[in-house]
Amino acid sequence: MKNKGLTFTAIFLAQSANYGEGIGNVAALKKLSRNKGEQYTYISRQAIRYNIIEQLGEEKSPVKAEGSGDKKVVQFSADTTIKDYPELDFFGYMKTIKGENSKNRSAIVRLSNAISLETFKGDLEFLTNKGLADRIGEFPNIAQAEIHKSYYKYTVTIDLDRIGIDELDKIEVSNEKKSRRVRKLLDTISLLYRDIKGRREDLKPLFIIGGVYDIKNPFFENIVDVKNNKILVDKLCSGIYDYIEEDTISGIVKEQFENDTEVEEKLKEITTLILSPNIAPWLLRQDLPKLGFYLVKEALVEENGHNYEILLFHRGKGNSLTKEQIYFGQFLPYLPEARDYFLKRKQKDFHKNHNCSSS
């Protein structure tokens, strides 16, 4: 399978979404320092992972405590595999069994911390339980919590060629299941939220840029930035190298940033996309028109016994595709070299929908 990685960097707006260890009765936000001591709050990658798992809608992997006494370690159960649990597939695992070597599979979905793009100024919220204390005529308890509302930025990088494959357990799930898992993960991130101290914070992207590339580098992690409610678009464009430009797409929420028109215009210079997805090409035919691209050509190539669809998109507005064209292709069914591939897909879809054996 081709070496393919999907990466994107997203910006969202949130308030006080991850607390660390407090001091006395003051709840402290997680922070890091930069430059001359400026403080930036952050939401840890572990917190983001937790919210993704909670909202993914898949069964969570069973866990158990290994060891004894105060040396117990909570980990995934030894008999769980990626076949049944996408959580293990996405974020890896470590399994230890007494008397045997441990099994370690690294994550194939990697998350960065979500770091604020505006500095923390030391704002505090005064808290009491006066409403409860008044019911019984007692003095209320007093507490304080640091608060910070800011844009946050984080990056996701996915090893697409490793989805659904575990060499340790000698497992590979079907392409259909691989496709479903990637789609569900992206759908979850697109509507991600976080519950914290009685609030529900919306973590869905307000700006996003990324693509599928042969090099698995988080290209946009260090070049996406916001200052004075403006995306630093010149900095962003200067970091989009020629060899990734054709495969890069972006999206922005209208009227959220002061220079949204400038961002759209400068990123529109990316006018052509040539894509060869390992899985779920129909997702590109379905979703890219929503981002202002239309399909102009399709081709099929074979490599090591596998067929890969090549899709060419141009920026602009084209004809809407039917459901059948989205799933099977607009041009592929009419290509002589794709005839066998197309018939196999049609036959598979027929049996899936009608639950009958081939005649």
C-alpha positions as CSV (number, residue, x, y, z in Angstrom):
1,M,0.0,0.0,0.0
2,K,1.2,3.5,-0.8
3,N,2.8,5.6,2.0
4,K,0.1,8.1,2.8
5,G,-0.5,10.5,5.6
6,L,-3.4,12.8,6.4
7,T,-2.6,16.0,8.3
8,F,-4.6,19.1,9.2
9,T,-4.3,22.0,11.6
10,A,-7.4,23.5,13.0
11,I,-8.3,26.7,15.0
12,F,-11.3,26.8,17.4
13,L,-12.5,29.2,20.0
14,A,-13.0,28.1,23.6
15,Q,-12.9,29.2,27.2
16,S,-11.1,27.6,30.2
17,A,-11.3,24.1,28.9
18,N,-8.5,22.2,30.8
19,Y,-7.5,22.6,34.4
20,G,-4.4,21.2,36.1
21,E,-3.4,21.0,39.7
22,G,-4.8,23.9,41.7
23,I,-3.2,25.9,44.6
24,G,-5.3,26.1,47.7
25,N,-8.9,27.0,46.6
26,V,-7.7,28.4,43.3
27,A,-8.3,26.2,40.2
28,A,-5.4,26.7,37.8
29,L,-5.5,26.3,34.1
30,K,-2.9,24.3,32.3
31,K,-0.3,26.7,31.0
32,L,3.1,27.0,29.3
33,S,5.5,29.9,29.0
34,R,7.2,31.3,25.9
35,N,9.5,34.2,24.9
36,K,9.7,36.7,27.8
37,G,7.5,34.7,30.1
38,E,4.2,35.2,28.3
39,Q,1.8,32.5,29.4
40,Y,-0.4,30.5,27.1
41,T,-3.1,28.1,28.2
42,Y,-3.5,24.7,26.5
43,I,-5.8,21.7,26.3
44,S,-3.7,18.6,26.5
45,R,-3.6,16.0,23.7
46,Q,-4.8,13.5,26.4
47,A,-7.9,15.6,27.0
48,I,-8.6,15.9,23.3
49,R,-8.2,12.1,22.9
50,Y,-10.6,11.5,25.8
51,N,-13.3,13.7,24.1
52,I,-12.8,12.0,20.8
53,I,-13.1,8.5,22.3
54,E,-16.2,9.6,24.3
55,Q,-17.9,11.0,21.2
56,L,-16.8,8.5,18.6
57,G,-19.8,6.3,19.2
58,E,-17.8,3.0,19.2
59,E,-17.5,0.5,22.0
60,K,-14.5,1.3,24.3
61,S,-11.8,-1.3,24.7
62,P,-12.0,-3.3,28.1
63,V,-9.2,-2.5,30.5
64,K,-7.8,-4.2,33.7
65,A,-5.3,-3.5,36.4
66,E,-2.1,-5.5,36.1
67,G,0.3,-6.1,39.0
68,S,-0.2,-6.0,42.7
69,G,-0.4,-3.5,45.6
70,D,0.7,0.0,44.8
71,K,2.4,-1.2,41.6
72,K,-0.8,-1.9,39.7
73,V,-1.0,-0.5,36.2
74,V,-4.3,0.0,34.4
75,Q,-4.0,-1.0,30.8
76,F,-5.9,-2.5,27.9
77,S,-6.9,-6.2,28.4
78,A,-4.5,-8.5,26.7
79,D,-7.2,-10.2,24.5
80,T,-8.4,-7.0,22.9
81,T,-7.4,-6.2,19.3
82,I,-7.9,-3.5,16.7
83,K,-10.3,-5.8,14.9
84,D,-13.1,-4.9,17.4
85,Y,-11.9,-1.7,18.9
86,P,-11.1,1.4,16.8
87,E,-9.7,3.1,19.9
88,L,-6.7,0.6,19.8
89,D,-6.4,1.1,16.1
90,F,-6.2,4.9,16.4
91,F,-4.2,5.5,19.5
92,G,-2.1,2.4,20.0
93,Y,-1.7,0.3,23.1
94,M,0.7,-1.3,25.5
95,K,-0.1,-4.8,26.9
96,T,1.9,-6.6,29.4
97,I,1.4,-10.2,30.5
98,K,3.3,-11.7,33.4
99,G,6.1,-13.9,32.1
100,E,5.8,-12.7,28.5
101,N,7.3,-9.8,26.5
102,S,5.0,-6.7,26.4
103,K,3.2,-5.7,23.2
104,N,3.5,-2.1,22.1
105,R,1.8,-0.6,19.1
106,S,2.4,3.1,18.5
107,A,-0.5,5.5,17.7
108,I,-1.4,6.1,14.1
109,V,-3.6,9.0,14.9
110,R,-1.3,11.6,16.6
111,L,-2.6,14.7,18.3
112,S,-0.8,17.9,19.4
113,N,-1.8,19.9,22.4
114,A,-4.3,22.6,21.6
115,I,-2.4,25.8,22.5
116,S,-4.0,29.2,22.9
117,L,-3.1,31.8,20.3
118,E,-3.7,34.7,22.8
119,T,-1.8,35.1,26.0
120,F,-3.3,34.5,29.5
121,K,-3.7,37.7,31.5
122,G,-4.4,36.3,34.9
123,D,-8.2,36.7,34.9
124,L,-9.9,35.0,37.9
125,E,-13.6,34.0,38.5
126,F,-15.0,34.3,42.0
127,L,-17.1,31.3,43.0
128,T,-19.3,30.5,45.9
129,N,-22.0,28.0,46.8
130,K,-24.2,30.8,48.2
131,G,-27.4,29.3,46.7
132,L,-27.0,26.2,48.7
133,A,-25.7,27.8,51.9
134,D,-28.6,30.2,52.0
135,R,-31.0,27.2,52.2
136,I,-29.7,26.3,55.7
137,G,-28.5,29.7,56.9
138,E,-24.8,28.9,56.6
139,F,-21.9,31.0,55.4
140,P,-21.0,30.1,51.8
141,N,-17.7,28.5,50.8
142,I,-15.5,30.6,48.5
143,A,-13.2,29.5,45.7
144,Q,-11.6,31.0,42.6
145,A,-10.8,29.7,39.1
146,E,-8.6,31.0,36.4
147,I,-10.5,31.9,33.2
148,H,-9.2,32.5,29.7
149,K,-11.1,32.7,26.4
150,S,-8.9,32.4,23.3
151,Y,-8.4,30.9,19.9
152,Y,-6.7,27.5,20.2
153,K,-4.7,25.7,17.5
154,Y,-4.0,21.9,17.3
155,T,-2.8,19.5,14.7
156,V,-3.9,15.9,13.8
157,T,-1.7,13.6,11.7
158,I,-3.0,10.2,10.6
159,D,-0.9,7.3,9.1
160,L,-3.6,6.3,6.5
161,D,-1.6,3.3,5.2
162,R,-1.5,1.8,8.8
163,I,-5.2,2.2,9.6
164,G,-6.7,-1.3,10.3
165,I,-3.3,-3.1,10.3
166,D,-1.7,-4.6,13.3
167,E,1.5,-6.6,12.5
168,L,1.9,-7.7,16.1
169,D,-1.4,-9.6,16.1
170,K,-1.3,-10.3,12.4
171,I,-4.6,-8.5,11.8
172,E,-5.9,-6.5,8.8
173,V,-9.5,-5.3,8.6
174,S,-11.4,-4.8,5.4
175,N,-11.0,-1.7,3.3
176,E,-14.6,-0.9,4.0
177,K,-14.0,-1.0,7.7
178,K,-10.8,1.2,7.3
179,S,-12.8,3.7,5.4
180,R,-15.6,3.8,7.9
181,R,-13.2,4.3,10.8
182,V,-11.4,7.3,9.1
183,R,-14.7,8.9,8.2
184,K,-16.1,8.5,11.7
185,L,-13.0,9.9,13.2
186,L,-13.1,13.0,11.0
187,D,-16.9,13.4,11.6
188,T,-16.3,13.3,15.3
189,I,-13.5,15.9,15.2
190,S,-15.7,18.2,13.0
191,L,-18.3,18.4,15.8
192,L,-16.0,17.9,18.8
193,Y,-17.0,19.5,22.1
194,R,-15.7,19.3,25.7
195,D,-17.7,19.3,29.0
196,I,-15.9,21.2,31.8
197,K,-17.1,22.6,35.1
198,G,-20.8,22.8,34.1
199,R,-20.1,24.2,30.6
200,R,-20.0,22.6,27.2
201,E,-17.3,24.2,25.0
202,D,-17.5,23.9,21.2
203,L,-14.2,22.7,19.8
204,K,-15.3,22.4,16.1
205,P,-12.9,24.1,13.6
206,L,-13.4,27.7,12.6
207,F,-10.4,27.5,10.3
208,I,-8.8,24.3,9.0
209,I,-6.1,23.5,6.4
210,G,-4.6,20.2,5.4
211,G,-4.5,17.3,3.0
212,V,-3.3,13.9,2.1
213,Y,0.4,13.6,1.3
214,D,3.2,11.1,0.6
215,I,5.2,12.7,3.5
216,K,3.7,12.2,6.9
217,N,4.7,15.6,8.2
218,P,2.4,18.0,10.2
219,F,3.2,20.7,7.6
220,F,0.9,23.4,9.1
221,E,1.5,23.0,12.8
222,N,4.0,25.9,13.0
223,I,2.7,28.2,10.3
224,V,-1.0,28.7,11.3
225,D,-1.3,31.7,13.6
226,V,-3.8,34.4,14.6
227,K,-3.1,38.0,15.7
228,N,-5.7,40.7,16.4
229,N,-8.4,38.4,15.2
230,K,-6.7,38.0,11.8
231,I,-5.2,34.8,10.4
232,L,-1.5,35.5,9.4
233,V,-2.2,34.5,5.8
234,D,1.2,35.6,4.4
235,K,3.1,33.5,7.0
236,L,0.7,30.6,6.1
237,C,1.2,30.8,2.4
238,S,5.0,31.1,2.6
239,G,5.0,27.7,4.4
240,I,3.0,25.8,1.7
241,Y,5.7,24.2,-0.4
242,D,5.2,23.6,-4.1
243,Y,5.1,19.8,-3.7
244,I,2.2,19.9,-1.3
245,E,0.2,22.8,-2.8
246,E,-1.8,20.7,-5.2
247,D,-3.0,18.4,-2.4
248,T,-3.8,21.1,0.1
249,I,-7.4,22.3,0.9
250,S,-8.7,24.7,3.5
251,G,-12.0,25.9,5.0
252,I,-13.0,29.0,7.0
253,V,-16.1,30.1,8.8
254,K,-17.4,33.4,7.3
255,E,-17.1,36.6,9.4
256,Q,-15.3,34.9,12.2
257,F,-11.9,36.5,11.4
258,E,-11.5,40.1,10.2
259,N,-9.6,39.0,7.1
260,D,-11.6,36.0,6.0
261,T,-11.9,37.4,2.5
262,E,-8.2,37.8,2.2
263,V,-7.6,34.3,3.5
264,E,-10.0,32.9,0.9
265,E,-8.6,34.9,-1.9
266,K,-4.9,34.0,-1.2
267,L,-5.6,30.3,-0.6
268,K,-7.7,30.2,-3.8
269,E,-4.4,30.3,-5.7
270,I,-4.5,26.5,-5.0
271,T,-6.7,25.8,-8.0
272,T,-6.0,22.1,-8.8
273,L,-6.1,19.0,-6.7
274,I,-4.7,15.6,-7.9
275,L,-5.6,13.0,-5.3
276,S,-5.0,9.2,-5.0
277,P,-6.8,8.1,-1.8
278,N,-6.0,4.6,-0.5
279,I,-9.5,4.3,0.9
280,A,-12.9,5.9,0.4
281,P,-12.5,7.9,-2.8
282,W,-16.2,8.5,-2.7
283,L,-15.7,10.8,0.3
284,L,-13.6,13.2,-1.8
285,R,-16.3,13.2,-4.5
286,Q,-18.9,13.9,-1.8
287,D,-17.1,16.5,0.3
288,L,-14.7,18.5,-2.0
289,P,-17.6,20.3,-3.9
290,K,-18.6,21.7,-0.5
291,L,-15.1,23.3,-0.3
292,G,-15.4,24.8,-3.8
293,F,-13.8,22.1,-6.0
294,Y,-15.4,20.1,-8.8
295,L,-14.4,16.8,-10.4
296,V,-13.0,17.0,-14.0
297,K,-11.3,13.7,-14.5
298,E,-10.8,10.2,-13.1
299,A,-8.3,7.5,-13.9
300,L,-7.4,4.0,-12.5
301,V,-3.9,2.7,-11.8
302,E,-2.9,-0.8,-10.5
303,E,0.0,-1.3,-8.2
304,N,1.0,-4.6,-6.5
305,G,-2.4,-6.1,-7.2
306,H,-4.3,-3.1,-5.8
307,N,-6.4,-0.6,-7.7
308,Y,-6.1,3.1,-7.0
309,E,-8.4,5.8,-8.2
310,I,-6.8,9.0,-9.4
311,L,-9.1,12.1,-9.0
312,L,-8.6,15.5,-10.6
313,F,-10.4,18.5,-9.1
314,H,-10.5,22.1,-10.2
315,R,-11.5,25.0,-8.1
316,G,-14.9,26.4,-9.1
317,K,-18.5,25.2,-9.4
318,G,-19.5,22.2,-11.5
319,N,-22.4,19.9,-11.9
320,S,-23.8,18.2,-8.8
321,L,-23.1,14.5,-8.7
322,T,-25.8,11.8,-8.2
323,K,-25.4,9.3,-5.4
324,E,-24.3,6.7,-7.8
325,Q,-21.7,9.0,-9.3
326,I,-20.4,9.8,-5.8
327,Y,-20.0,6.2,-4.9
328,F,-18.8,4.7,-8.3
329,G,-17.4,7.7,-10.0
330,Q,-18.5,10.2,-12.7
331,F,-16.0,9.1,-15.4
332,L,-14.6,5.7,-14.2
333,P,-17.5,3.6,-15.4
334,Y,-16.8,4.7,-19.0
335,L,-13.1,3.9,-19.0
336,P,-12.2,0.6,-20.8
337,E,-9.3,-0.1,-18.4
338,A,-11.7,0.3,-15.4
339,R,-14.4,-2.0,-16.6
340,D,-13.5,-5.0,-14.5
341,Y,-12.9,-2.9,-11.4
342,F,-16.2,-1.1,-11.9
343,L,-18.2,-4.4,-12.4
344,K,-16.7,-5.9,-9.2
345,R,-17.7,-2.9,-7.2
346,K,-21.2,-3.0,-8.6
347,Q,-21.5,-6.7,-7.9
348,K,-20.2,-6.2,-4.3
349,D,-22.7,-3.4,-3.8
350,F,-25.6,-5.5,-5.2
351,H,-24.8,-8.4,-2.9
352,K,-24.4,-6.1,0.1
353,N,-27.8,-4.4,-0.5
354,H,-29.8,-7.5,-1.6
355,N,-28.1,-10.2,0.5
356,C,-28.0,-12.8,-2.2
357,S,-25.4,-15.0,-3.7
358,S,-23.9,-14.4,-7.2
359,S,-25.5,-16.2,-10.0
